[in-house]
Amino acid sequence: MDIRPEYRKKSIRSYVVRAGRMTDGQRKAFETSWPIYGLKLADGAINTDEVFGRSGVKVLEIGFGMGDSLLQMASAEPDTDFIGIEVHPPGVGTIINTARVEGLENLRIYLADANDVLEECFAPESIDRLQLYFPDPWHKKKHNKRRIVQPSFLQQVREKLRLNGTIHMATDWQPYAEQMLETLSEAEGFENCAGPGKSSPRPAYRPLTKFEKRGERLGHGVWDFIFKKTS
């Protein structure tokens, strides 16, 4: 198969597709595991209940990296269905290979642009929680427009969330945390679960990443924001 991310042509993107080398195992996973776990943007709209053959809680994670925490969550919550979106093939190869080895049945993966997938593949009110953990902060001010957390993105998410569903973001970059909180707080149809102007404690369902553990030892902060869809 063509191991490249699917996306529509856009002028501004929130990521850079890096030409990272894939291991033989990651590459082989696209032959053995992608038919089990892969979803394609080109296939269009999905019914999330039909994808997993059951109704129940549906969680969507954007930008899962190498997939360690998403795998942990899927393994810890077998009654919850998880869909991940990532643009870097090595991470996708790793997660689908491990999922097959562990026999996980509650996980599906897109190798595609998240905005395209949200727009074209998910029905309104089909997601219970959207997770965005440690997105690229785009440190330089001139690149801030590339950050995925923008008012238009939040309204796109709002359309796909069920009433009382949540959007959960985490970052270890304070300027981005401030932008996240401001943008979320101003977004129509959302309410801060921690109270106005506050961050949330890390919920038990979000595993600590190895980078987060290292950051804690160095005294770096991490901010979680959980907002509920109210209308």
C-alpha positions, 0 to 999 in steps of 0.5 A, a space after each residue: 500500500 501507499 504509506 503516505 498520509 492522506 490530505 486535501 490541499 491547504 495553504 496552512 497546516 498544523 504539522 510538518 510531514 517528516 521523512 522519518 525512516 521506518 523500520 522493517 517492522 513498522 513497514 511490515 505492519 502496514 501489510 499485516 495490521 493495516 487491514 485490521 486497524 486502518 481507516 481511510 480518508 478516501 473512503 469518506 463518512 463512517 458510522 462509528 458504531 458500525 466500525 466497531 460493531 457496537 454502540 458505546 463511548 467513542 474517543 478520538 485522539 489527534 496526533 498520537 505520535 508513537 501511540 504509547 498512551 493511546 495504546 495504554 488507554 485502549 488496553 485499559 478501557 476495553 469497553 470504550 472505542 478509540 480512533 487515532 489520527 496521525 500523519 507520521 507513518 512510523 508512529 502508525 506502523 508501531 501502534 497498529 503492530 502492537 495492537 495486533 500483537 496484543 489483540 486489541 479490538 477497540 482501536 482504529 487508525 487514520 494516517 491522514 490530516 485531522 481536519 480533513 478526517 473531522 470534516 469528511 468522516 465523522 457524523 455530527 454528535 458521534 464522538 464522546 471525547 476528543 483528545 489533543 495531547 502535546 500538539 506542536 506548539 509552533 514556538 515562533 510567533 510568526 508560526 502561531 497561525 499553524 497551531 491546531 487550536 484555533 476558533 474554527 477548529 473548536 467549532 468543527 470539534 463542537 459539531 462532532 461532539 455529543 452533548 456533554 461530550 468533552 474536549 481534552 487538551 494537554 501541553 507542556 508549553 506555557 504560551 500555548 497553554 495560555 492560548 488554549 485556555 483563552 481560545 477554549 474559554 471564548 468558544 461558543 458552546 463550551 464550558 470549563 470543567 475546572 471552572 473559569 480560568 482554571 486548568 484541570 488536574 490530569 485525569 486518571 485515564 490520561 497516562 503520563 508520557 515519558 517526556 512528561 515524566 522527564 519534564 516533571 523531573 526538570 520542573 517543567 509544567 504541564 497543563 490539562 484543559 477539559 471543556 464540556 460541550 453545553 450546546 
